[in-house]
Amino acid sequence: MSDFNQLKELEHTTYPIYEGYDLGLTYTPVGSKFKVWAPTAQQVHIALYNDAGVYDQEGNVQEHSGGQEFLMSRDDQGVWSIELEGDWNKYYYMYRLEWADNTIHYAADPYATGVSANGQRTAIIDLAQTNPDGWELDVGPTLKRPTDAILYELHVRDFSMDPHFNTGKKDLFAAQGRFEAFTYTGLKDTEGNSIGLDHLLELGITHVHLLPVADFHTVNDFAELDTEYNWGYDPQHYNVPEGSYSSNPADPETRIRELKLLVQSLHTAGIGVIMDVVYNHTYSVEQGPFEPVVPGYYYRTDEQGQLTNGSGVGNEVATERPMVRKYIKDSLRYWAEEYHIDGFRFDLMGLIDTPTVVQLTQELRSEVRSDLLIYGEPWTGGESPQPLLTLKGTQRDKGFAVFNDNYRSAIKGDSDGTGSGFATGAEHQEEQVLKGAFGAIHDFTAQPSETVNYVTAHDNLNLWDKILTVRKLREHCRFPQWEQGKPQDGRTPEQAVAEADPYWELDENNLLEDETVRKSLLANGMVLTSQGIPFIHAGDELLRSKCGDHNSYRSSDVVNAIRWDNKARFRPVFDYYQGLIALRRSHPAFRMDHRELVEQHMEVLQSSGHVVAFALRHHANGDAWNHIVVIYNGSDTEQTIALPAESDRWHVVVDAHGAGNETRYEVVGHRVTVSRWSMMVLYDQEEPARVSFVTEQDQANRQAENELEDSDEGTDQEIAGTAIALTDVQLGKDSEVAPFRTIELIYERADRQYTGWNVWVWGTGHRDGHVEFRDLDDGRAVARIQVAPDIQRIGYIVRLNHWDAKDVEADRYIDIDPNQSVMQVLIHSGREEYLLLVNDNRAG
């Protein structure tokens, strides 16, 4: 490419900005309008062709002259445009750009929505003709809250390239590795197990997160299907489906229609579609979608004008510049509207400046769809000069979520080595596990809906291979050393995989006793029972192995394809995952989306000795189960755990040998034994859920209660009676109920400084959480706490502001006197004990 240094020196702030939504092609049968933002070009022509051009042996078109060329006109916003009469459907076009130094070259439209094979020319298509039958009625599942989602990360090709996918269905051969494979239902293995789309439906996940399906650079659309493989993180045309996943990449309409059919098929099954998007870099600068049109604008550079490399692959897109930011927002809007995409996962979101992420989140949610899922990787691949990187913590109260690598590492250890985590044998991980289980609200989130919890993804060792690596079993399994998709010892990938045995130690008749199986179930079981948005890697439920290949982005299908015969082979493992997912989907206690709910209902029971146990109390988040106990045992011995004293009969629904909603057996008493490397979930009783008073929807009710508590009129008995009447109205009850009790917590500090101090209470049976000290009487502060009539004991912590400090580190408890409607309790700063006052003598 010619030297455009004089153009690159132009300050980016001087570039004009275009705010319209019509860049690219606007097609109608009677005319087509073309618009391209190219403010530094001296002249631009539209070149039209009636074919895709002449391809060379590498699958590229080198010559673009010879088309019909029409001069375009420029406006003061840097947009060149032209409107051509007539029906140009199925033609192709390029922009012919001329620069100040008389250099001329041809470029595809950066806003292309259809392209020829390998993206060599932009296609003119009638998008309405690409819609499947019934497309106007297609809609994805609606999310009440982001934490209702269960994400399943899947590569289009991995899904169907296994030969077992084609068992008994010869017509499936042509669909393998393509979008079309997702449209087949009723597929079974030789033993009658559902595979393919029906497997996803049976598993119970809510959303399929597809690795990039937008057109990428490195796979030749004309190549044989089994010769080239890539994950797709090398973008070429951002608004066009990938051609190699299409049954006919030479037809621009086919790939669009087939991706829409994939979306429609998943939506019909009640499964949403998340699209992995890669706006942080392009595969090439010179051959990418931007540089040929506006040289020097779309990429970050250092002070010397050199490309910066925060992505680790040679360039990073300058998302903070107005027209780059606009391009990203326009592209996302297009996918959500035209393809009915249900959410977006951002590759290396850290490189996208935070204002851009905030804006696109707000605009997509307000203008396109309110429940779009938006999340991404809060890290970079290298050093970047961008000062507003979207790292962990920047998402607080911004409406989007980020991957929680803190929790990931706490659970499994490092990504590719022998380093261990809680589920793989490490010590001293209990505190980090608790932070993850609580939705990272004591780590980096404002709400649990901001964390995506996971153990493994497409990057690095998958879960099974990671655990084998920690256990130093790779040699026993005869795993090769991999380098750029091939074994280092010279064997073919097919030979190496055939000679490896990832399951050499398994007793397949007793799967759930195996150490590696148990550790894998524990790891993802922690993800599925923690607060936040759970994310699992496709095939974990089938004990997927890649034979130790930790970076399989260019490896062959024999490494990457999901092996569908493993479903019958490891059916108890699949059933366990299915049960955990069903448990989560059935019980909102695991899906709290607000910090207040988590703080109100979650209580730590144990956090030591390779054990983490917590309770979800008092119908958490409106759950039908009263108290739920979750226990993680990461030790190599069984552990006996104390259960909450409120109940003496517990229903076990998850243990080392099974998971689900149904009671497996009951535990009587206040202790339970949990098997090594396993988890347990128990609940005490099931009954209609009580109303929670700590949700946004109940702000008015909470305000009414606070006003009652602050009122000087009436006795405490009257206030308590009014509170229970309010609760009955919300529950639709008419029966008489014993009135609530009131505890007056009287707090005395020697320094008489009470500003910022408040009390956090739990176990009240009414309204747990934050309670203000509202009265000052003779140098003391008073907090009034409402307690349900059946409660015998409550817990409390006196704290400064929002956990800036605690008056006493230990949790404290008050035993309720059933004979008193109003109890007065005096606590002195720094002392754990309290004094029960016999009468209303606050001076005493």
Secondary structure as GFF3:
##gff-version 3
##sequence-region A 1 844
A	DSSP	alpha_helix	5	8	.	.	.	ID=ss1
A	DSSP	three_ten_helix	12	14	.	.	.	ID=ss2
A	DSSP	beta_strand	24	28	.	.	.	ID=ss3
A	DSSP	beta_strand	31	37	.	.	.	ID=ss4
A	DSSP	beta_strand	43	49	.	.	.	ID=ss5
A	DSSP	beta_strand	68	71	.	.	.	ID=ss6
A	DSSP	beta_strand	73	74	.	.	.	ID=ss7
A	DSSP	beta_strand	79	85	.	.	.	ID=ss8
A	DSSP	beta_strand	92	98	.	.	.	ID=ss9
A	DSSP	beta_strand	104	107	.	.	.	ID=ss10
A	DSSP	three_ten_helix	117	119	.	.	.	ID=ss11
A	DSSP	beta_strand	122	123	.	.	.	ID=ss12
A	DSSP	three_ten_helix	127	130	.	.	.	ID=ss13
A	DSSP	three_ten_helix	135	137	.	.	.	ID=ss14
A	DSSP	three_ten_helix	146	148	.	.	.	ID=ss15
A	DSSP	beta_strand	151	154	.	.	.	ID=ss16
A	DSSP	three_ten_helix	163	166	.	.	.	ID=ss17
A	DSSP	three_ten_helix	170	175	.	.	.	ID=ss18
A	DSSP	three_ten_helix	179	183	.	.	.	ID=ss19
A	DSSP	alpha_helix	197	203	.	.	.	ID=ss20
A	DSSP	beta_strand	207	210	.	.	.	ID=ss21
A	DSSP	beta_strand	214	216	.	.	.	ID=ss22
A	DSSP	beta_strand	235	241	.	.	.	ID=ss23
A	DSSP	three_ten_helix	243	245	.	.	.	ID=ss24
A	DSSP	alpha_helix	252	268	.	.	.	ID=ss25
A	DSSP	beta_strand	272	277	.	.	.	ID=ss26
A	DSSP	alpha_helix	322	338	.	.	.	ID=ss27
A	DSSP	beta_strand	343	346	.	.	.	ID=ss28
A	DSSP	three_ten_helix	349	351	.	.	.	ID=ss29
A	DSSP	alpha_helix	354	367	.	.	.	ID=ss30
A	DSSP	beta_strand	373	376	.	.	.	ID=ss31
A	DSSP	beta_strand	401	403	.	.	.	ID=ss32
A	DSSP	alpha_helix	405	412	.	.	.	ID=ss33
A	DSSP	three_ten_helix	422	424	.	.	.	ID=ss34
A	DSSP	alpha_helix	430	437	.	.	.	ID=ss35
A	DSSP	three_ten_helix	448	450	.	.	.	ID=ss36
A	DSSP	beta_strand	451	453	.	.	.	ID=ss37
A	DSSP	alpha_helix	463	470	.	.	.	ID=ss38
A	DSSP	beta_strand	482	483	.	.	.	ID=ss39
A	DSSP	beta_strand	486	487	.	.	.	ID=ss40
A	DSSP	alpha_helix	493	499	.	.	.	ID=ss41
A	DSSP	three_ten_helix	511	513	.	.	.	ID=ss42
A	DSSP	alpha_helix	515	528	.	.	.	ID=ss43
A	DSSP	beta_strand	533	537	.	.	.	ID=ss44
A	DSSP	three_ten_helix	540	542	.	.	.	ID=ss45
A	DSSP	three_ten_helix	552	554	.	.	.	ID=ss46
A	DSSP	alpha_helix	557	560	.	.	.	ID=ss47
A	DSSP	alpha_helix	566	569	.	.	.	ID=ss48
A	DSSP	alpha_helix	571	586	.	.	.	ID=ss49
A	DSSP	three_ten_helix	588	591	.	.	.	ID=ss50
A	DSSP	alpha_helix	595	601	.	.	.	ID=ss51
A	DSSP	beta_strand	602	608	.	.	.	ID=ss52
A	DSSP	beta_strand	611	616	.	.	.	ID=ss53
A	DSSP	three_ten_helix	620	622	.	.	.	ID=ss54
A	DSSP	beta_strand	628	633	.	.	.	ID=ss55
A	DSSP	beta_strand	639	642	.	.	.	ID=ss56
A	DSSP	beta_strand	649	655	.	.	.	ID=ss57
A	DSSP	beta_strand	658	659	.	.	.	ID=ss58
A	DSSP	beta_strand	665	668	.	.	.	ID=ss59
A	DSSP	beta_strand	671	674	.	.	.	ID=ss60
A	DSSP	beta_strand	678	683	.	.	.	ID=ss61
A	DSSP	three_ten_helix	696	698	.	.	.	ID=ss62
A	DSSP	alpha_helix	699	710	.	.	.	ID=ss63
A	DSSP	alpha_helix	716	731	.	.	.	ID=ss64
A	DSSP	beta_strand	741	748	.	.	.	ID=ss65
A	DSSP	beta_strand	757	762	.	.	.	ID=ss66
A	DSSP	beta_strand	769	772	.	.	.	ID=ss67
A	DSSP	beta_strand	775	777	.	.	.	ID=ss68
A	DSSP	beta_strand	780	787	.	.	.	ID=ss69
A	DSSP	beta_strand	793	800	.	.	.	ID=ss70
A	DSSP	beta_strand	805	806	.	.	.	ID=ss71
A	DSSP	beta_strand	812	815	.	.	.	ID=ss72
A	DSSP	beta_strand	822	828	.	.	.	ID=ss73
A	DSSP	beta_strand	834	837	.	.	.	ID=ss74
###
